Amino acid sequence: MDGFRRQAHGASGFRSGLSAMPVSCEVAIVGAGPVGLALACALDDAGFSTTLIERKARAVLANPPDDGREIALTHRAVTVLRRLGLWQRLDSADISCIRAARVFNGASAGWLGLEAPAAGTLGHLVPNAAIRKAAFDEALRRPRVILRDGATIERIAVGADEVEIGIGEDASLRVRLLVAADGRLSATRRQLGIGAEVRDFGRTVIVCRLAHESPGDGIAYECFGYGRTLAILPLNDGRVSAVVTIASDRADALLRMDPQDFADGVAHQFCMRFGRMRLLGQRFAYPLVAVYADRFVAHRCALAGDAAVGMHPVTAHGFNLGLYGVDALQRTLAQARDGGGDIGSLRALSRYQAGHRQATRPMYLATNALVGLFTDDRPPARLARAAVLGLAARLPPLRAAVVRGLDDPRVIARPFLRNAPRFRS
């Protein structure tokens, strides 16, 4: 690691005199994305001082560009955002409601429906850029949050009592705990020597917004076609967010397609339910890769957000799980401190790992299995997916469990927990 030594457990041989110097702050968070910013707010609420380390410039973070993505938020996620002060910063015009969901299989006229409780909603949709801006504005007003923008981490040295982080060639930071929240392909996770299970689906997700002729209905649609999957998410003012998932070698053709031809193709795959459609703005493409870290913690280090779990978007749980992890890590660190313990000790951090793994691992495996089934176009798989949807449609308790599982993934994951492997701290 370029002339420095990283020691994950203990300070034997660690640089002389380092532990005698004062720490710069208690926690450093690498990555000022939505999860990193939300975690900084949560830790400030708990009384911890935090430094955010981010490669992007402050001006970009303060006014994030639109990236085409709409984030589906569960009620529990909204509760976390509200408690942190982020929800209150969102413009009400940016918040759309999802009152129900429909899942279609191929050209079949039948569908699986998920309904919200009476007079309620399944969740909300908010532009990713709006969440990022709200999180930035809230975090930067906090007295115990410092931002080091335009910063690149050159070295990380983990000792018994603290972590030294080298920023650029000259600057350094000493903290009690380092949290990696720099995305599913986290460079910090790699520097810490933590591996990850990476599943590249060989597919690309194309997201965009479309205007439509007929009135919307507040329903989210997932259409598992053969060779192409389409999600239609309800937005305000006669618009929808379209999410097209296609084999990566065919994505460029869709991106280059004439805007109206593209919109017509989406409308026809959606069986003209909302009439003709018109593309609003540009199309954005993202490679479809799921990630699950081998460990969520190490001595004086933890992973959060996509650095820990990067989900396939079909279940819309990615950012929600990240917020649940923020909540869990805040509680873990506060309990350790209030009990007179060390917030960076493996013993304290293992409680966060155990709880977050129990909630996320079965969900991750179940989601990948579901995606594998519903993107397999071979005849046996087509029969199997029709059977799965038909069975679920005839079992109201199962559908109700899925709805409850939007707020608590353990409800869905519980059947898998008995046989799930136990993870060592």
C-alpha positions in Angstrom: 0.0 0.0 0.0 2.6 2.6 -1.2 4.9 2.6 1.8 2.6 2.5 4.7 1.4 -0.3 6.9 -2.2 -1.2 7.6 -2.8 -3.3 10.7 -6.4 -4.4 11.2 -6.0 -5.8 14.7 -3.7 -4.1 17.2 -0.9 -1.5 17.2 2.1 -3.7 17.4 4.6 -2.1 15.1 2.3 0.8 14.5 4.0 4.2 13.9 5.6 5.4 17.1 3.8 8.3 18.9 0.7 8.2 16.7 -1.7 7.2 19.4 -0.5 10.0 21.7 -1.7 12.6 19.3 -5.3 13.9 19.5 -7.9 12.6 17.1 -9.3 15.0 14.5 -12.8 13.8 15.1 -14.6 10.7 16.2 -15.9 9.3 12.9 -14.7 9.7 9.3 -17.2 8.8 6.6 -15.8 8.2 3.1 -18.5 9.2 0.6 -20.9 12.1 0.7 -23.7 10.4 -1.1 -27.2 10.1 0.3 -26.2 7.4 2.8 -23.0 9.0 3.9 -24.7 12.3 4.4 -27.6 10.7 6.3 -25.2 8.9 8.5 -23.4 12.2 9.3 -26.8 13.7 10.4 -27.6 10.6 12.5 -24.2 10.6 14.2 -24.5 14.4 14.9 -27.9 13.7 16.5 -26.2 11.2 18.7 -23.5 13.7 19.7 -20.6 12.4 17.6 -18.2 14.6 15.6 -17.9 13.5 11.9 -15.8 14.4 8.9 -17.1 13.5 5.4 -14.4 12.8 2.8 -15.6 13.1 -0.8 -13.9 13.2 -4.2 -16.5 15.5 -5.7 -16.3 19.2 -5.4 -18.6 21.0 -2.9 -20.4 22.9 -5.7 -21.5 19.6 -7.3 -22.6 18.2 -4.0 -24.6 21.3 -3.2 -26.4 21.2 -6.5 -26.4 17.6 -7.7 -27.3 17.1 -11.4 -30.4 15.1 -12.3 -29.4 11.5 -12.9 -32.8 10.2 -14.0 -33.3 8.0 -11.0 -36.4 8.0 -8.8 -35.9 6.4 -5.4 -38.8 4.3 -4.0 -39.0 4.9 -0.3 -40.8 2.8 2.3 -42.7 4.2 5.2 -39.9 3.2 7.5 -37.3 4.9 5.3 -39.5 8.1 5.3 -39.6 7.9 9.1 -35.8 7.8 9.3 -35.5 10.7 6.8 -38.1 12.7 8.8 -36.2 12.1 12.1 -33.0 13.3 10.5 -34.6 16.4 9.1 -34.2 15.4 5.4 -37.8 14.8 4.5 -38.8 18.3 5.6 -36.4 19.7 3.1 -38.0 18.0 0.1 -40.3 20.0 -2.2 -43.8 18.4 -2.0 -43.9 18.6 -5.8 -41.0 16.1 -5.9 -42.9 13.5 -3.8 -45.1 11.0 -5.6 -47.2 8.3 -4.0 -47.4 4.6 -4.8 -50.8 3.3 -3.8 -50.5 -0.2 -5.3 -48.2 -2.4 -7.5 -48.9 -4.8 -10.4 -46.5 -7.5 -11.7 -47.0 -8.8 -15.2 -45.4 -11.9 -16.8 -44.7 -11.7 -20.5 -47.8 -11.3 -22.6 -50.1 -12.8 -20.0 -53.3 -10.9 -19.2 -53.1 -12.0 -15.6 -51.1 -10.1 -12.9 -50.0 -10.2 -9.3 -51.3 -7.2 -7.3 -50.0 -5.7 -4.1 -52.4 -3.3 -2.4 -51.7 -0.7 0.3 -53.6 -0.8 3.5 -57.0 1.0 3.4 -56.6 4.7 2.5 -52.8 4.3 2.6 -49.8 4.0 0.3 -47.1 1.4 -0.4 -44.5 4.1 -0.4 -43.2 7.2 -2.1 -41.0 8.1 -5.1 -38.5 11.0 -4.9 -35.8 12.0 -7.4 -32.4 10.9 -6.3 -31.0 14.3 -7.0 -33.6 15.9 -4.6 -32.6 13.5 -1.8 -28.9 14.2 -2.4 -29.5 17.9 -2.1 -31.7 17.7 1.0 -29.1 15.4 2.6 -26.3 17.8 1.8 -28.1 20.9 3.0 -29.1 19.2 6.3 -25.7 17.6 7.0 -23.7 20.8 6.3 -25.8 22.8 8.8 -24.9 20.4 11.6 -22.3 21.8 14.1 -20.4 18.5 14.4 -20.1 17.7 10.6 -17.1 18.8 8.6 -16.8 18.2 4.8 -13.5 17.5 3.1 -14.5 17.8 -0.6 -12.3 17.2 -3.6 -10.3 14.8 -1.4 -8.6 11.6 -2.4 -7.6 9.0 0.2 -4.0 7.9 -0.4 -3.5 5.7 2.6 -5.3 4.1 5.6 -3.5 2.9 8.6 -5.6 1.1 11.3 -4.1 1.0 14.8 -5.3 -0.2 18.2 -6.8 3.2 19.2 -7.4 5.1 16.0 -7.3 5.2 12.2 -4.9 7.5 10.3 -6.3 8.5 7.0 -3.9 10.2 4.5 -5.7 12.7 2.3 -3.6 13.8 -0.7 0.1 14.0 -0.2 0.4 16.1 3.0 -2.9 16.1 5.0 -3.9 13.4 7.4 -6.9 12.7 9.7 -7.0 10.7 12.9 -10.4 9.2 13.9 -11.8 6.5 16.2 -13.9 4.9 13.5 -13.8 4.9 9.7 -17.0 4.2 7.7 -16.9 3.4 4.0 -20.0 4.7 2.3 -18.5 5.2 -1.2 -20.7 2.9 -3.3 -20.9 -0.7 -4.4 -17.5 -0.6 -6.0 -16.0 1.0 -2.9 -12.3 1.8 -3.2 -12.2 2.2 0.6 -13.6 -1.3 1.2 -10.8 -2.6 -1.0 -8.1 -0.6 0.8 -9.4 -2.1 4.1 -8.9 -5.6 2.6 -12.6 -6.5 2.7 -13.7 -8.5 -0.2 -17.2 -8.7 -1.7 -19.4 -11.0 -3.7 -20.1 -9.2 -7.0 -22.8 -10.3 -9.4 -22.7 -8.7 -12.8 -26.1 -9.5 -14.5 -24.8 -8.6 -17.9 -27.6 -6.1 -18.2 -28.0 -2.4 -18.4 -30.8 -0.3 -16.8 -32.0 2.7 -18.8 -34.0 5.2 -16.8 -36.0 8.2 -18.1 -39.2 10.2 -17.5 -42.1 10.2 -19.9 -45.3 12.2 -20.3 -48.5 10.2 -21.1 -51.9 10.9 -22.5 -54.3 9.1 -20.2 -54.6 9.9 -16.5 -52.2 8.1 -14.1 -53.4 5.7 -11.4 -50.7 5.8 -8.8 -49.8 2.2 -9.5 -46.3 0.9 -10.0 -46.0 -1.6 -12.8 -43.3 -4.3 -13.3 -43.6 -6.0 -16.7 -41.3 -9.0 -17.1 -41.2 -9.3 -20.8 -39.1 -11.8 -22.8 -35.7 -10.2 -23.4 -36.7 -6.9 -21.8 -38.1 -5.9 -18.4 -40.0 -2.6 -18.0 -41.0 -0.8 -14.8 -43.4 2.1 -14.9 -43.4 4.2 -11.8 -46.1 6.9 -11.1 -45.0 10.5 -10.9 -47.0 13.7 -10.4 -48.4 15.9 -13.3 -49.1 13.2 -15.9 -45.6 11.7 -15.9 -44.0 8.4 -15.2 -40.5 7.1 -14.6 -39.6 4.3 -17.0 -37.0 1.7 -16.1 -36.0 -0.5 -19.0 -33.6 -3.4 -18.2 -32.0 -5.0 -21.3 -29.0 -7.1 -22.2 -26.0 -4.7 -22.2 -25.1 -5.5 -25.8 -28.5 -4.1 -26.9 -28.5 -1.0 -24.6 -26.6 1.4 -27.0 -29.3 0.9 -29.7 -32.0 2.0 -27.3 -30.0 5.0 -26.2 -29.4 6.1 -29.8 -33.0 5.5 -30.8 -35.0 8.5 -31.9 -36.7 9.9 -28.7 -40.3 9.4 -30.0 -39.5 6.0 -31.4 -38.1 5.1 -27.9 -41.2 6.5 -26.2 -43.5 4.6 -28.6 -41.7 1.4 -27.8 -42.2 1.8 -24.1 -45.8 2.7 -24.6 -46.4 -0.4 -26.7 -44.6 -2.7 -24.2 -46.8 -1.2 -21.6 -49.8 -2.2 -23.8 -50.9 1.5 -24.3 -52.4 1.6 -20.8 -51.6 5.3 -20.5 -52.0 6.0 -24.3 -49.1 7.6 -26.2 -46.0 8.7 -24.4 -43.4 11.4 -24.9 -39.8 11.4 -23.7 -39.0 14.2 -21.2 -35.3 15.0 -20.9 -32.6 12.5 -21.5 -32.1 8.8 -21.0 -29.5 7.5 -18.4 -27.8 4.1 -18.5 -26.4 2.2 -15.5 -24.8 -1.2 -15.5 -26.7 -3.8 -13.4 -24.3 -5.1 -10.7 -25.3 -6.4 -7.3 -22.7 -6.5 -4.4 -22.6 -8.1 -1.0 -19.5 -7.5 1.2 -17.8 -10.4 2.9 -17.8 -8.5 6.1 -19.5 -5.3 7.2 -17.0 -4.5 9.9 -13.4 -4.8 10.9 -11.4 -3.3 13.8 -12.2 0.5 13.8 -13.9 0.2 10.4 -17.5 -0.3 9.1 -19.3 -0.4 5.8 -22.6 1.4 5.1 -25.0 1.8 2.1 -24.0 0.1 -1.2 -20.5 -0.5 0.1 -22.1 -3.1 2.3 -25.1 -4.2 0.2 -25.7 -3.1 -3.4 -29.1 -4.5 -4.3 -30.7 -5.3 -7.7 -33.3 -2.5 -8.1 -36.2 -4.9 -8.8 -37.2 -4.9 -5.1 -36.5 -1.1 -4.7 -34.7 -1.9 -1.4 -31.3 -0.4 -2.1 -31.5 3.0 -0.5 -34.1 1.8 2.1 -31.6 -0.8 3.3 -28.9 1.9 3.4 -31.1 4.0 5.7 -32.0 1.0 7.9 -28.2 0.5 8.2 -27.7 4.1 9.2 -30.3 3.7 11.9 -28.6 0.5 13.1 -25.1 1.9 13.1 -26.1 5.0 15.0 -27.8 3.0 17.7 -24.8 0.6 17.9 -22.3 3.4 18.4 -24.5 5.3 20.9 -25.0 2.2 23.0 -21.2 1.4 23.0 -20.4 5.0 24.1 -23.1 5.2 26.7 -22.0 1.9 28.1 -18.5 3.1 28.5 -17.2 1.1 25.5 -15.1 1.8 22.5 -17.0 2.8 19.4 -14.3 1.3 17.2 -14.0 -2.0 18.9 -14.8 -5.1 16.9 -17.0 -6.3 19.8 -19.2 -3.2 19.5 -19.3 -3.1 15.7 -20.2 -6.8 15.5 -23.6 -6.0 16.8 -24.2 -3.8 13.8 -22.9 -6.4 11.5 -25.1 -9.2 13.0 -28.3 -7.2 12.8 -27.7 -5.7 9.4 -26.6 -9.0 7.8 -29.7 -10.8 9.2 -31.9 -8.2 7.6 -30.1 -8.0 4.3 -28.5 -11.3 3.3 -31.7 -13.4 2.9 -33.3 -10.5 1.0 -30.2 -10.2 -1.3 -30.3 -13.9 -2.1 -34.0 -14.0 -2.6 -33.9 -11.0 -4.9 -31.2 -12.5 -7.0 -33.1 -15.7 -7.3 -36.2 -13.8 -8.3 -34.3 -11.9 -10.9 -32.7 -15.0 -12.2 -36.1 -16.6 -12.7 -37.9 -13.7 -14.2 -35.1 -12.8 -16.7 -34.7 -16.4 -17.9 -36.6 -16.8 -21.2 -36.2 -20.5 -21.6 -39.5 -22.5 -21.8 -39.1 -24.2 -18.3 -38.4 -20.8 -16.7 -41.4 -19.3 -18.4 -43.6 -22.0 -17.0 -42.1 -21.6 -13.5 -42.5 -17.9 -13.3 -46.1 -18.1 -14.5 -46.7 -20.7 -11.7 -45.0 -18.5 -9.1 -47.1 -15.5 -10.0 -50.3 -17.6 -10.2 -49.7 -19.1 -6.8 -48.9 -15.7 -5.2 -52.1 -14.2 -6.7 -54.1 -16.9 -5.0 -52.5 -16.4 -1.6 -53.6 -13.2 0.1 -51.5 -13.8 3.2 -48.4 -14.0 1.1 -49.2 -10.8 -0.7 -49.9 -9.1 2.7 -46.5 -10.4 3.9 -44.7 -8.9 0.9 -46.4 -5.5 1.7 -45.3 -5.7 5.3 -41.8 -6.7 4.1 -41.4 -3.4 2.3 -40.9 -1.8 5.7 -39.3 -4.8 7.4 -37.3 -7.0 5.0 -37.1 -9.6 7.7 -40.8 -10.4 7.1 -39.9 -11.6 3.6 -36.6 -13.0 4.6 -37.9 -15.0 7.6 -38.5 -18.3 5.6 -34.8 -18.1 4.5 -33.3 -17.4 8.0 -33.5 -20.9 9.3 -31.1 -22.2 6.6 -29.1 -19.0 6.2 -25.4 -19.4 7.2 -24.2 -17.8 10.4 -21.6 -15.1 10.0 -18.6 -14.7 12.2 -17.9 -11.3 13.6 
